[in-house]
Amino acid sequence: MSSVQIQCTRCKGVFRDRAGRLQDGYSRQCPGCEVVLFFAEDSQHPFIKRAMRDARKVRKELREAQAARRLAPEAPTSRSSDGRRRTVGRSE
Ligand SMILES: [Zn+2]
């Protein structure tokens, strides 16, 4: 959910990493060929750029989802509890 797909610039292998970690200055090793990939906002490589963009999008969505949850009003507590009203004086 909160992870993004990363494609290795060397072996073209695809793996995933958490969007929260994929930020400017982050680096990680490819599990396939063990090359170290550097993630920078000004990277010129399309694979890196795409991963950074995806991570940014996922982080934004997560933030918005959290904000929406916070802003959402609490479930309204009904003060009058007349859900089960009993019929009084029900005579034949
Ligand atoms: Zn690789």
PDB file of the backbone (N, CA, C, O) and the ligand in Angstrom, with CONECT records:
HET     ZN  A 101       1
ATOM      1  N   MET A   1       0.837  -1.207   0.000  1.00  0.00           N
ATOM      2  CA  MET A   1       0.000   0.000   0.000  1.00  0.00           C
ATOM      3  C   MET A   1       0.866   1.247   0.000  1.00  0.00           C
ATOM      4  O   MET A   1       0.802   2.074  -0.910  1.00  0.00           O
ATOM      5  N   SER A   2       1.683   1.361   1.053  1.00  0.00           N
ATOM      6  CA  SER A   2       2.494   2.565   1.166  1.00  0.00           C
ATOM      7  C   SER A   2       3.889   2.351   0.590  1.00  0.00           C
ATOM      8  O   SER A   2       4.804   3.131   0.854  1.00  0.00           O
ATOM      9  N   SER A   3       4.042   1.298  -0.192  1.00  0.00           N
ATOM     10  CA  SER A   3       5.341   1.073  -0.813  1.00  0.00           C
ATOM     11  C   SER A   3       5.250   1.373  -2.304  1.00  0.00           C
ATOM     12  O   SER A   3       4.182   1.292  -2.911  1.00  0.00           O
ATOM     13  N   VAL A   4       6.394   1.721  -2.875  1.00  0.00           N
ATOM     14  CA  VAL A   4       6.419   2.030  -4.297  1.00  0.00           C
ATOM     15  C   VAL A   4       7.377   1.092  -5.006  1.00  0.00           C
ATOM     16  O   VAL A   4       8.279   0.505  -4.408  1.00  0.00           O
ATOM     17  N   GLN A   5       7.146   0.978  -6.291  1.00  0.00           N
ATOM     18  CA  GLN A   5       7.974   0.106  -7.097  1.00  0.00           C
ATOM     19  C   GLN A   5       9.211   0.877  -7.566  1.00  0.00           C
ATOM     20  O   GLN A   5       9.124   2.029  -7.993  1.00  0.00           O
ATOM     21  N   ILE A   6      10.342   0.218  -7.476  1.00  0.00           N
ATOM     22  CA  ILE A   6      11.598   0.819  -7.908  1.00  0.00           C
ATOM     23  C   ILE A   6      12.216  -0.104  -8.950  1.00  0.00           C
ATOM     24  O   ILE A   6      12.244  -1.324  -8.789  1.00  0.00           O
ATOM     25  N   GLN A   7      12.702   0.496 -10.003  1.00  0.00           N
ATOM     26  CA  GLN A   7      13.390  -0.322 -11.005  1.00  0.00           C
ATOM     27  C   GLN A   7      14.869   0.010 -10.955  1.00  0.00           C
ATOM     28  O   GLN A   7      15.269   1.175 -10.965  1.00  0.00           O
ATOM     29  N   CYS A   8      15.662  -1.033 -10.901  1.00  0.00           N
ATOM     30  CA  CYS A   8      17.108  -0.875 -10.823  1.00  0.00           C
ATOM     31  C   CYS A   8      17.634  -0.280 -12.126  1.00  0.00           C
ATOM     32  O   CYS A   8      17.233  -0.681 -13.219  1.00  0.00           O
ATOM     33  N   THR A   9      18.538   0.683 -11.983  1.00  0.00           N
ATOM     34  CA  THR A   9      19.075   1.349 -13.178  1.00  0.00           C
ATOM     35  C   THR A   9      20.102   0.476 -13.889  1.00  0.00           C
ATOM     36  O   THR A   9      20.456   0.731 -15.040  1.00  0.00           O
ATOM     37  N   ARG A  10      20.573  -0.550 -13.197  1.00  0.00           N
ATOM     38  CA  ARG A  10      21.580  -1.400 -13.829  1.00  0.00           C
ATOM     39  C   ARG A  10      21.000  -2.701 -14.368  1.00  0.00           C
ATOM     40  O   ARG A  10      21.093  -2.978 -15.564  1.00  0.00           O
ATOM     41  N   CYS A  11      20.395  -3.507 -13.477  1.00  0.00           N
ATOM     42  CA  CYS A  11      19.907  -4.816 -13.921  1.00  0.00           C
ATOM     43  C   CYS A  11      18.446  -4.785 -14.348  1.00  0.00           C
ATOM     44  O   CYS A  11      17.901  -5.784 -14.820  1.00  0.00           O
ATOM     45  N   LYS A  12      17.810  -3.605 -14.172  1.00  0.00           N
ATOM     46  CA  LYS A  12      16.394  -3.433 -14.543  1.00  0.00           C
ATOM     47  C   LYS A  12      15.456  -4.275 -13.684  1.00  0.00           C
ATOM     48  O   LYS A  12      14.268  -4.409 -13.979  1.00  0.00           O
ATOM     49  N   GLY A  13      16.013  -4.836 -12.624  1.00  0.00           N
ATOM     50  CA  GLY A  13      15.175  -5.608 -11.719  1.00  0.00           C
ATOM     51  C   GLY A  13      14.222  -4.686 -10.975  1.00  0.00           C
ATOM     52  O   GLY A  13      14.537  -3.525 -10.716  1.00  0.00           O
ATOM     53  N   VAL A  14      13.054  -5.215 -10.637  1.00  0.00           N
ATOM     54  CA  VAL A  14      12.052  -4.404  -9.954  1.00  0.00           C
ATOM     55  C   VAL A  14      11.909  -4.888  -8.525  1.00  0.00           C
ATOM     56  O   VAL A  14      11.788  -6.087  -8.272  1.00  0.00           O
ATOM     57  N   PHE A  15      11.924  -3.956  -7.604  1.00  0.00           N
ATOM     58  CA  PHE A  15      11.676  -4.294  -6.199  1.00  0.00           C
ATOM     59  C   PHE A  15      10.883  -3.166  -5.570  1.00  0.00           C
ATOM     60  O   PHE A  15      10.609  -2.152  -6.213  1.00  0.00           O
ATOM     61  N   ARG A  16      10.521  -3.345  -4.322  1.00  0.00           N
ATOM     62  CA  ARG A  16       9.676  -2.333  -3.673  1.00  0.00           C
ATOM     63  C   ARG A  16      10.344  -1.803  -2.417  1.00  0.00           C
ATOM     64  O   ARG A  16      11.126  -2.492  -1.762  1.00  0.00           O
ATOM     65  N   ASP A  17      10.010  -0.557  -2.101  1.00  0.00           N
ATOM     66  CA  ASP A  17      10.490   0.030  -0.868  1.00  0.00           C
ATOM     67  C   ASP A  17       9.413   0.969  -0.340  1.00  0.00           C
ATOM     68  O   ASP A  17       8.523   1.397  -1.075  1.00  0.00           O
ATOM     69  N   ARG A  18       9.512   1.277   0.940  1.00  0.00           N
ATOM     70  CA  ARG A  18       8.477   2.107   1.547  1.00  0.00           C
ATOM     71  C   ARG A  18       8.562   3.550   1.052  1.00  0.00           C
ATOM     72  O   ARG A  18       9.646   4.123   0.937  1.00  0.00           O
ATOM     73  N   ALA A  19       7.411   4.114   0.766  1.00  0.00           N
ATOM     74  CA  ALA A  19       7.359   5.480   0.234  1.00  0.00           C
ATOM     75  C   ALA A  19       7.916   6.487   1.233  1.00  0.00           C
ATOM     76  O   ALA A  19       8.493   7.503   0.845  1.00  0.00           O
ATOM     77  N   GLY A  20       7.743   6.204   2.503  1.00  0.00           N
ATOM     78  CA  GLY A  20       8.220   7.128   3.517  1.00  0.00           C
ATOM     79  C   GLY A  20       9.739   7.271   3.535  1.00  0.00           C
ATOM     80  O   GLY A  20      10.269   8.299   3.958  1.00  0.00           O
ATOM     81  N   ARG A  21      10.431   6.237   3.074  1.00  0.00           N
ATOM     82  CA  ARG A  21      11.891   6.283   3.087  1.00  0.00           C
ATOM     83  C   ARG A  21      12.446   6.861   1.799  1.00  0.00           C
ATOM     84  O   ARG A  21      13.548   7.408   1.767  1.00  0.00           O
ATOM     85  N   LEU A  22      11.669   6.730   0.748  1.00  0.00           N
ATOM     86  CA  LEU A  22      12.150   7.163  -0.576  1.00  0.00           C
ATOM     87  C   LEU A  22      12.091   8.677  -0.714  1.00  0.00           C
ATOM     88  O   LEU A  22      11.172   9.228  -1.319  1.00  0.00           O
ATOM     89  N   GLN A  23      13.083   9.330  -0.144  1.00  0.00           N
ATOM     90  CA  GLN A  23      13.107  10.777  -0.227  1.00  0.00           C
ATOM     91  C   GLN A  23      14.464  11.232  -0.726  1.00  0.00           C
ATOM     92  O   GLN A  23      15.393  10.439  -0.882  1.00  0.00           O
ATOM     93  N   ASP A  24      14.555  12.531  -0.972  1.00  0.00           N
ATOM     94  CA  ASP A  24      15.793  13.103  -1.487  1.00  0.00           C
ATOM     95  C   ASP A  24      16.972  12.743  -0.575  1.00  0.00           C
ATOM     96  O   ASP A  24      16.944  12.995   0.629  1.00  0.00           O
ATOM     97  N   GLY A  25      17.985  12.159  -1.167  1.00  0.00           N
ATOM     98  CA  GLY A  25      19.174  11.800  -0.392  1.00  0.00           C
ATOM     99  C   GLY A  25      19.199  10.348   0.046  1.00  0.00           C
ATOM    100  O   GLY A  25      20.194   9.878   0.598  1.00  0.00           O
ATOM    101  N   TYR A  26      18.107   9.636  -0.197  1.00  0.00           N
ATOM    102  CA  TYR A  26      18.024   8.240   0.212  1.00  0.00           C
ATOM    103  C   TYR A  26      18.806   7.356  -0.760  1.00  0.00           C
ATOM    104  O   TYR A  26      18.846   7.630  -1.960  1.00  0.00           O
ATOM    105  N   SER A  27      19.414   6.320  -0.251  1.00  0.00           N
ATOM    106  CA  SER A  27      20.091   5.373  -1.127  1.00  0.00           C
ATOM    107  C   SER A  27      19.825   3.970  -0.625  1.00  0.00           C
ATOM    108  O   SER A  27      19.676   3.744   0.575  1.00  0.00           O
ATOM    109  N   ARG A  28      19.768   3.051  -1.534  1.00  0.00           N
ATOM    110  CA  ARG A  28      19.595   1.650  -1.134  1.00  0.00           C
ATOM    111  C   ARG A  28      20.164   0.727  -2.206  1.00  0.00           C
ATOM    112  O   ARG A  28      20.313   1.082  -3.376  1.00  0.00           O
ATOM    113  N   GLN A  29      20.469  -0.468  -1.736  1.00  0.00           N
ATOM    114  CA  GLN A  29      21.095  -1.432  -2.614  1.00  0.00           C
ATOM    115  C   GLN A  29      20.039  -2.250  -3.346  1.00  0.00           C
ATOM    116  O   GLN A  29      19.025  -2.632  -2.762  1.00  0.00           O
ATOM    117  N   CYS A  30      20.276  -2.508  -4.591  1.00  0.00           N
ATOM    118  CA  CYS A  30      19.380  -3.360  -5.363  1.00  0.00           C
ATOM    119  C   CYS A  30      19.540  -4.791  -4.873  1.00  0.00           C
ATOM    120  O   CYS A  30      20.664  -5.283  -4.773  1.00  0.00           O
ATOM    121  N   PRO A  31      18.432  -5.473  -4.565  1.00  0.00           N
ATOM    122  CA  PRO A  31      18.537  -6.862  -4.108  1.00  0.00           C
ATOM    123  C   PRO A  31      19.013  -7.805  -5.205  1.00  0.00           C
ATOM    124  O   PRO A  31      19.459  -8.918  -4.925  1.00  0.00           O
ATOM    125  N   GLY A  32      18.919  -7.363  -6.437  1.00  0.00           N
ATOM    126  CA  GLY A  32      19.312  -8.225  -7.550  1.00  0.00           C
ATOM    127  C   GLY A  32      20.790  -8.165  -7.847  1.00  0.00           C
ATOM    128  O   GLY A  32      21.471  -9.190  -7.793  1.00  0.00           O
ATOM    129  N   CYS A  33      21.311  -6.973  -8.164  1.00  0.00           N
ATOM    130  CA  CYS A  33      22.696  -6.861  -8.595  1.00  0.00           C
ATOM    131  C   CYS A  33      23.573  -6.139  -7.573  1.00  0.00           C
ATOM    132  O   CYS A  33      24.778  -5.997  -7.778  1.00  0.00           O
ATOM    133  N   GLU A  34      22.972  -5.687  -6.480  1.00  0.00           N
ATOM    134  CA  GLU A  34      23.696  -5.057  -5.370  1.00  0.00           C
ATOM    135  C   GLU A  34      24.323  -3.706  -5.699  1.00  0.00           C
ATOM    136  O   GLU A  34      25.182  -3.218  -4.964  1.00  0.00           O
ATOM    137  N   VAL A  35      23.896  -3.112  -6.792  1.00  0.00           N
ATOM    138  CA  VAL A  35      24.351  -1.754  -7.071  1.00  0.00           C
ATOM    139  C   VAL A  35      23.601  -0.823  -6.111  1.00  0.00           C
ATOM    140  O   VAL A  35      22.443  -1.072  -5.777  1.00  0.00           O
ATOM    141  N   VAL A  36      24.259   0.237  -5.678  1.00  0.00           N
ATOM    142  CA  VAL A  36      23.588   1.178  -4.780  1.00  0.00           C
ATOM    143  C   VAL A  36      22.908   2.261  -5.615  1.00  0.00           C
ATOM    144  O   VAL A  36      23.533   2.949  -6.422  1.00  0.00           O
ATOM    145  N   LEU A  37      21.615   2.379  -5.388  1.00  0.00           N
ATOM    146  CA  LEU A  37      20.844   3.391  -6.112  1.00  0.00           C
ATOM    147  C   LEU A  37      20.692   4.620  -5.234  1.00  0.00           C
ATOM    148  O   LEU A  37      20.367   4.515  -4.051  1.00  0.00           O
ATOM    149  N   PHE A  38      20.927   5.776  -5.817  1.00  0.00           N
ATOM    150  CA  PHE A  38      20.779   7.030  -5.076  1.00  0.00           C
ATOM    151  C   PHE A  38      19.521   7.742  -5.547  1.00  0.00           C
ATOM    152  O   PHE A  38      19.273   7.898  -6.742  1.00  0.00           O
ATOM    153  N   PHE A  39      18.749   8.161  -4.578  1.00  0.00           N
ATOM    154  CA  PHE A  39      17.499   8.843  -4.910  1.00  0.00           C
ATOM    155  C   PHE A  39      17.634  10.329  -4.592  1.00  0.00           C
ATOM    156  O   PHE A  39      17.753  10.738  -3.437  1.00  0.00           O
ATOM    157  N   ALA A  40      17.612  11.109  -5.653  1.00  0.00           N
ATOM    158  CA  ALA A  40      17.705  12.558  -5.484  1.00  0.00           C
ATOM    159  C   ALA A  40      16.606  13.219  -6.293  1.00  0.00           C
ATOM    160  O   ALA A  40      16.222  12.739  -7.360  1.00  0.00           O
ATOM    161  N   GLU A  41      16.111  14.322  -5.774  1.00  0.00           N
ATOM    162  CA  GLU A  41      15.037  15.038  -6.471  1.00  0.00           C
ATOM    163  C   GLU A  41      15.484  15.487  -7.857  1.00  0.00           C
ATOM    164  O   GLU A  41      14.671  15.578  -8.776  1.00  0.00           O
ATOM    165  N   ASP A  42      16.766  15.765  -8.005  1.00  0.00           N
ATOM    166  CA  ASP A  42      17.245  16.270  -9.291  1.00  0.00           C
ATOM    167  C   ASP A  42      17.877  15.178 -10.141  1.00  0.00           C
ATOM    168  O   ASP A  42      18.635  15.460 -11.069  1.00  0.00           O
ATOM    169  N   SER A  43      17.559  13.931  -9.816  1.00  0.00           N
ATOM    170  CA  SER A  43      18.097  12.829 -10.600  1.00  0.00           C
ATOM    171  C   SER A  43      17.600  12.905 -12.042  1.00  0.00           C
ATOM    172  O   SER A  43      16.454  13.272 -12.303  1.00  0.00           O
ATOM    173  N   GLN A  44      18.478  12.553 -12.961  1.00  0.00           N
ATOM    174  CA  GLN A  44      18.108  12.613 -14.377  1.00  0.00           C
ATOM    175  C   GLN A  44      17.625  11.259 -14.892  1.00  0.00           C
ATOM    176  O   GLN A  44      17.097  11.151 -15.999  1.00  0.00           O
ATOM    177  N   HIS A  45      17.818  10.240 -14.074  1.00  0.00           N
ATOM    178  CA  HIS A  45      17.454   8.911 -14.546  1.00  0.00           C
ATOM    179  C   HIS A  45      15.952   8.691 -14.463  1.00  0.00           C
ATOM    180  O   HIS A  45      15.343   8.927 -13.419  1.00  0.00           O
ATOM    181  N   PRO A  46      15.350   8.235 -15.567  1.00  0.00           N
ATOM    182  CA  PRO A  46      13.895   8.060 -15.567  1.00  0.00           C
ATOM    183  C   PRO A  46      13.392   7.078 -14.517  1.00  0.00           C
ATOM    184  O   PRO A  46      12.300   7.262 -13.982  1.00  0.00           O
ATOM    185  N   PHE A  47      14.172   6.027 -14.208  1.00  0.00           N
ATOM    186  CA  PHE A  47      13.723   5.051 -13.201  1.00  0.00           C
ATOM    187  C   PHE A  47      13.672   5.701 -11.829  1.00  0.00           C
ATOM    188  O   PHE A  47      12.719   5.525 -11.069  1.00  0.00           O
ATOM    189  N   ILE A  48      14.719   6.455 -11.533  1.00  0.00           N
ATOM    190  CA  ILE A  48      14.787   7.136 -10.233  1.00  0.00           C
ATOM    191  C   ILE A  48      13.700   8.196 -10.148  1.00  0.00           C
ATOM    192  O   ILE A  48      13.029   8.342  -9.127  1.00  0.00           O
ATOM    193  N   LYS A  49      13.544   8.918 -11.221  1.00  0.00           N
ATOM    194  CA  LYS A  49      12.537   9.973 -11.245  1.00  0.00           C
ATOM    195  C   LYS A  49      11.151   9.401 -11.006  1.00  0.00           C
ATOM    196  O   LYS A  49      10.340   9.962 -10.269  1.00  0.00           O
ATOM    197  N   ARG A  50      10.902   8.271 -11.650  1.00  0.00           N
ATOM    198  CA  ARG A  50       9.581   7.665 -11.512  1.00  0.00           C
ATOM    199  C   ARG A  50       9.355   7.193 -10.078  1.00  0.00           C
ATOM    200  O   ARG A  50       8.281   7.396  -9.510  1.00  0.00           O
ATOM    201  N   ALA A  51      10.364   6.569  -9.505  1.00  0.00           N
ATOM    202  CA  ALA A  51      10.232   6.085  -8.128  1.00  0.00           C
ATOM    203  C   ALA A  51      10.009   7.246  -7.171  1.00  0.00           C
ATOM    204  O   ALA A  51       9.191   7.151  -6.256  1.00  0.00           O
ATOM    205  N   MET A  52      10.734   8.342  -7.380  1.00  0.00           N
ATOM    206  CA  MET A  52      10.584   9.511  -6.519  1.00  0.00           C
ATOM    207  C   MET A  52       9.182  10.100  -6.659  1.00  0.00           C
ATOM    208  O   MET A  52       8.554  10.499  -5.679  1.00  0.00           O
ATOM    209  N   ARG A  53       8.715  10.141  -7.896  1.00  0.00           N
ATOM    210  CA  ARG A  53       7.392  10.707  -8.135  1.00  0.00           C
ATOM    211  C   ARG A  53       6.315   9.834  -7.492  1.00  0.00           C
ATOM    212  O   ARG A  53       5.385  10.341  -6.864  1.00  0.00           O
ATOM    213  N   ASP A  54       6.451   8.531  -7.654  1.00  0.00           N
ATOM    214  CA  ASP A  54       5.479   7.614  -7.055  1.00  0.00           C
ATOM    215  C   ASP A  54       5.482   7.742  -5.539  1.00  0.00           C
ATOM    216  O   ASP A  54       4.428   7.759  -4.904  1.00  0.00           O
ATOM    217  N   ALA A  55       6.676   7.830  -4.969  1.00  0.00           N
ATOM    218  CA  ALA A  55       6.785   7.936  -3.511  1.00  0.00           C
ATOM    219  C   ALA A  55       6.122   9.214  -3.017  1.00  0.00           C
ATOM    220  O   ALA A  55       5.445   9.227  -1.989  1.00  0.00           O
ATOM    221  N   ARG A  56       6.332  10.292  -3.776  1.00  0.00           N
ATOM    222  CA  ARG A  56       5.735  11.561  -3.388  1.00  0.00           C
ATOM    223  C   ARG A  56       4.223  11.460  -3.427  1.00  0.00           C
ATOM    224  O   ARG A  56       3.529  11.967  -2.546  1.00  0.00           O
ATOM    225  N   LYS A  57       3.724  10.805  -4.453  1.00  0.00           N
ATOM    226  CA  LYS A  57       2.279  10.655  -4.616  1.00  0.00           C
ATOM    227  C   LYS A  57       1.697   9.836  -3.464  1.00  0.00           C
ATOM    228  O   LYS A  57       0.672  10.195  -2.884  1.00  0.00           O
ATOM    229  N   VAL A  58       2.367   8.731  -3.146  1.00  0.00           N
ATOM    230  CA  VAL A  58       1.875   7.857  -2.076  1.00  0.00           C
ATOM    231  C   VAL A  58       1.887   8.608  -0.739  1.00  0.00           C
ATOM    232  O   VAL A  58       0.945   8.512   0.048  1.00  0.00           O
ATOM    233  N   ARG A  59       2.971   9.358  -0.498  1.00  0.00           N
ATOM    234  CA  ARG A  59       3.050  10.112   0.765  1.00  0.00           C
ATOM    235  C   ARG A  59       1.942  11.149   0.849  1.00  0.00           C
ATOM    236  O   ARG A  59       1.361  11.373   1.910  1.00  0.00           O
ATOM    237  N   LYS A  60       1.658  11.777  -0.286  1.00  0.00           N
ATOM    238  CA  LYS A  60       0.607  12.790  -0.319  1.00  0.00           C
ATOM    239  C   LYS A  60      -0.745  12.141  -0.023  1.00  0.00           C
ATOM    240  O   LYS A  60      -1.546  12.670   0.748  1.00  0.00           O
ATOM    241  N   GLU A  61      -0.982  10.999  -0.643  1.00  0.00           N
ATOM    242  CA  GLU A  61      -2.250  10.301  -0.422  1.00  0.00           C
ATOM    243  C   GLU A  61      -2.400   9.883   1.035  1.00  0.00           C
ATOM    244  O   GLU A  61      -3.481   9.979   1.618  1.00  0.00           O
ATOM    245  N   LEU A  62      -1.275   9.411   1.619  1.00  0.00           N
ATOM    246  CA  LEU A  62      -1.320   8.993   3.016  1.00  0.00           C
ATOM    247  C   LEU A  62      -1.632  10.179   3.915  1.00  0.00           C
ATOM    248  O   LEU A  62      -2.423  10.083   4.853  1.00  0.00           O
ATOM    249  N   ARG A  63      -0.982  11.312   3.599  1.00  0.00           N
ATOM    250  CA  ARG A  63      -1.206  12.526   4.390  1.00  0.00           C
ATOM    251  C   ARG A  63      -2.654  12.954   4.301  1.00  0.00           C
ATOM    252  O   ARG A  63      -3.280  13.295   5.304  1.00  0.00           O
ATOM    253  N   GLU A  64      -3.179  12.931   3.086  1.00  0.00           N
ATOM    254  CA  GLU A  64      -4.558  13.358   2.894  1.00  0.00           C
ATOM    255  C   GLU A  64      -5.532  12.428   3.595  1.00  0.00           C
ATOM    256  O   GLU A  64      -6.526  12.871   4.170  1.00  0.00           O
ATOM    257  N   ALA A  65      -5.240  11.140   3.543  1.00  0.00           N
ATOM    258  CA  ALA A  65      -6.113  10.172   4.209  1.00  0.00           C
ATOM    259  C   ALA A  65      -6.108  10.402   5.718  1.00  0.00           C
ATOM    260  O   ALA A  65      -7.140  10.316   6.383  1.00  0.00           O
ATOM    261  N   GLN A  66      -4.912  10.699   6.240  1.00  0.00           N
ATOM    262  CA  GLN A  66      -4.806  10.965   7.677  1.00  0.00           C
ATOM    263  C   GLN A  66      -5.557  12.237   8.043  1.00  0.00           C
ATOM    264  O   GLN A  66      -6.278  12.285   9.040  1.00  0.00           O
ATOM    265  N   ALA A  67      -5.376  13.270   7.218  1.00  0.00           N
ATOM    266  CA  ALA A  67      -6.042  14.545   7.481  1.00  0.00           C
ATOM    267  C   ALA A  67      -7.551  14.376   7.424  1.00  0.00           C
ATOM    268  O   ALA A  67      -8.277  14.936   8.245  1.00  0.00           O
ATOM    269  N   ALA A  68      -8.012  13.612   6.465  1.00  0.00           N
ATOM    270  CA  ALA A  68      -9.445  13.389   6.313  1.00  0.00           C
ATOM    271  C   ALA A  68     -10.004  12.672   7.537  1.00  0.00           C
ATOM    272  O   ALA A  68     -11.096  12.980   8.015  1.00  0.00           O
ATOM    273  N   ARG A  69      -9.224  11.703   8.036  1.00  0.00           N
ATOM    274  CA  ARG A  69      -9.666  10.977   9.222  1.00  0.00           C
ATOM    275  C   ARG A  69      -9.762  11.900  10.417  1.00  0.00           C
ATOM    276  O   ARG A  69     -10.676  11.806  11.236  1.00  0.00           O
ATOM    277  N   ARG A  70      -8.761  12.823  10.497  1.00  0.00           N
ATOM    278  CA  ARG A  70      -8.729  13.721  11.642  1.00  0.00           C
ATOM    279  C   ARG A  70      -9.883  14.715  11.566  1.00  0.00           C
ATOM    280  O   ARG A  70     -10.492  15.056  12.580  1.00  0.00           O
ATOM    281  N   LEU A  71     -10.175  15.178  10.342  1.00  0.00           N
ATOM    282  CA  LEU A  71     -11.196  16.196  10.183  1.00  0.00           C
ATOM    283  C   LEU A  71     -12.601  15.622  10.254  1.00  0.00           C
ATOM    284  O   LEU A  71     -13.560  16.323  10.577  1.00  0.00           O
ATOM    285  N   ALA A  72     -12.705  14.353   9.951  1.00  0.00           N
ATOM    286  CA  ALA A  72     -14.028  13.736   9.944  1.00  0.00           C
ATOM    287  C   ALA A  72     -14.669  13.831  11.319  1.00  0.00           C
ATOM    288  O   ALA A  72     -14.044  13.521  12.333  1.00  0.00           O
ATOM    289  N   PRO A  73     -15.922  14.263  11.338  1.00  0.00           N
ATOM    290  CA  PRO A  73     -16.606  14.383  12.636  1.00  0.00           C
ATOM    291  C   PRO A  73     -16.815  13.020  13.283  1.00  0.00           C
ATOM    292  O   PRO A  73     -16.981  11.998  12.616  1.00  0.00           O
ATOM    293  N   GLU A  74     -16.799  13.052  14.589  1.00  0.00           N
ATOM    294  CA  GLU A  74     -17.032  11.808  15.319  1.00  0.00           C
ATOM    295  C   GLU A  74     -18.425  11.286  14.983  1.00  0.00           C
ATOM    296  O   GLU A  74     -19.324  12.044  14.619  1.00  0.00           O
ATOM    297  N   ALA A  75     -18.571  10.020  15.111  1.00  0.00           N
ATOM    298  CA  ALA A  75     -19.880   9.436  14.871  1.00  0.00           C
ATOM    299  C   ALA A  75     -20.875  10.093  15.811  1.00  0.00           C
ATOM    300  O   ALA A  75     -20.688  10.099  17.027  1.00  0.00           O
ATOM    301  N   PRO A  76     -21.914  10.635  15.244  1.00  0.00           N
ATOM    302  CA  PRO A  76     -22.861  11.383  16.087  1.00  0.00           C
ATOM    303  C   PRO A  76     -23.481  10.505  17.166  1.00  0.00           C
ATOM    304  O   PRO A  76     -24.030   9.436  16.898  1.00  0.00           O
ATOM    305  N   THR A  77     -23.374  10.996  18.391  1.00  0.00           N
ATOM    306  CA  THR A  77     -23.951  10.241  19.499  1.00  0.00           C
ATOM    307  C   THR A  77     -25.367  10.755  19.729  1.00  0.00           C
ATOM    308  O   THR A  77     -25.584  11.902  20.120  1.00  0.00           O
ATOM    309  N   SER A  78     -26.275   9.906  19.485  1.00  0.00           N
ATOM    310  CA  SER A  78     -27.668  10.314  19.619  1.00  0.00           C
ATOM    311  C   SER A  78     -28.001  10.480  21.092  1.00  0.00           C
ATOM    312  O   SER A  78     -27.843   9.572  21.909  1.00  0.00           O
ATOM    313  N   ARG A  79     -28.475  11.697  21.392  1.00  0.00           N
ATOM    314  CA  ARG A  79     -28.739  11.977  22.799  1.00  0.00           C
ATOM    315  C   ARG A  79     -30.019  11.277  23.272  1.00  0.00           C
ATOM    316  O   ARG A  79     -30.095  10.736  24.375  1.00  0.00           O
ATOM    317  N   SER A  80     -30.999  11.313  22.401  1.00  0.00           N
ATOM    318  CA  SER A  80     -32.240  10.655  22.803  1.00  0.00           C
ATOM    319  C   SER A  80     -32.200   9.204  22.336  1.00  0.00           C
ATOM    320  O   SER A  80     -32.090   8.930  21.141  1.00  0.00           O
ATOM    321  N   SER A  81     -32.287   8.321  23.246  1.00  0.00           N
ATOM    322  CA  SER A  81     -32.197   6.917  22.899  1.00  0.00           C
ATOM    323  C   SER A  81     -33.600   6.319  22.783  1.00  0.00           C
ATOM    324  O   SER A  81     -34.075   5.576  23.642  1.00  0.00           O
ATOM    325  N   ASP A  82     -34.222   6.683  21.685  1.00  0.00           N
ATOM    326  CA  ASP A  82     -35.563   6.125  21.508  1.00  0.00           C
ATOM    327  C   ASP A  82     -35.586   5.190  20.309  1.00  0.00           C
ATOM    328  O   ASP A  82     -36.492   5.206  19.476  1.00  0.00           O
ATOM    329  N   GLY A  83     -34.551   4.385  20.271  1.00  0.00           N
ATOM    330  CA  GLY A  83     -34.472   3.451  19.167  1.00  0.00           C
ATOM    331  C   GLY A  83     -35.570   2.417  19.244  1.00  0.00           C
ATOM    332  O   GLY A  83     -36.219   2.079  18.254  1.00  0.00           O
ATOM    333  N   ARG A  84     -35.753   1.927  20.453  1.00  0.00           N
ATOM    334  CA  ARG A  84     -36.788   0.899  20.621  1.00  0.00           C
ATOM    335  C   ARG A  84     -37.920   1.481  21.440  1.00  0.00           C
ATOM    336  O   ARG A  84     -37.966   1.348  22.663  1.00  0.00           O
ATOM    337  N   ARG A  85     -38.803   2.107  20.759  1.00  0.00           N
ATOM    338  CA  ARG A  85     -39.901   2.715  21.477  1.00  0.00           C
ATOM    339  C   ARG A  85     -40.948   1.653  21.779  1.00  0.00           C
ATOM    340  O   ARG A  85     -41.370   0.881  20.919  1.00  0.00           O
ATOM    341  N   ARG A  86     -41.333   1.657  23.017  1.00  0.00           N
ATOM    342  CA  ARG A  86     -42.339   0.646  23.387  1.00  0.00           C
ATOM    343  C   ARG A  86     -43.702   1.259  23.273  1.00  0.00           C
ATOM    344  O   ARG A  86     -43.941   2.378  23.726  1.00  0.00           O
ATOM    345  N   THR A  87     -44.566   0.540  22.684  1.00  0.00           N
ATOM    346  CA  THR A  87     -45.921   1.023  22.537  1.00  0.00           C
ATOM    347  C   THR A  87     -46.646   0.830  23.858  1.00  0.00           C
ATOM    348  O   THR A  87     -46.856  -0.282  24.345  1.00  0.00           O
ATOM    349  N   VAL A  88     -47.008   1.954  24.396  1.00  0.00           N
ATOM    350  CA  VAL A  88     -47.660   1.901  25.703  1.00  0.00           C
ATOM    351  C   VAL A  88     -49.176   1.826  25.504  1.00  0.00           C
ATOM    352  O   VAL A  88     -49.762   2.449  24.618  1.00  0.00           O
ATOM    353  N   GLY A  89     -49.747   1.048  26.362  1.00  0.00           N
ATOM    354  CA  GLY A  89     -51.207   0.953  26.344  1.00  0.00           C
ATOM    355  C   GLY A  89     -51.731   0.327  25.070  1.00  0.00           C
ATOM    356  O   GLY A  89     -52.694   0.784  24.454  1.00  0.00           O
ATOM    357  N   ARG A  90     -51.062  -0.717  24.718  1.00  0.00           N
ATOM    358  CA  ARG A  90     -51.544  -1.412  23.509  1.00  0.00           C
ATOM    359  C   ARG A  90     -52.578  -2.450  23.915  1.00  0.00           C
ATOM    360  O   ARG A  90     -52.254  -3.546  24.373  1.00  0.00           O
ATOM    361  N   SER A  91     -53.791  -2.075  23.736  1.00  0.00           N
ATOM    362  CA  SER A  91     -54.840  -3.004  24.168  1.00  0.00           C
ATOM    363  C   SER A  91     -55.630  -3.475  22.960  1.00  0.00           C
ATOM    364  O   SER A  91     -55.705  -2.810  21.927  1.00  0.00           O
ATOM    365  N   GLU A  92     -56.191  -4.598  23.129  1.00  0.00           N
ATOM    366  CA  GLU A  92     -56.977  -5.178  22.045  1.00  0.00           C
ATOM    367  C   GLU A  92     -58.276  -4.388  21.871  1.00  0.00           C
ATOM    368  O   GLU A  92     -59.086  -4.715  21.005  1.00  0.00           O
TER     369      GLU A  92
HETATM  370 ZN    ZN A 101      20.025  -4.229  -9.894  1.00  0.00          ZN2+
END
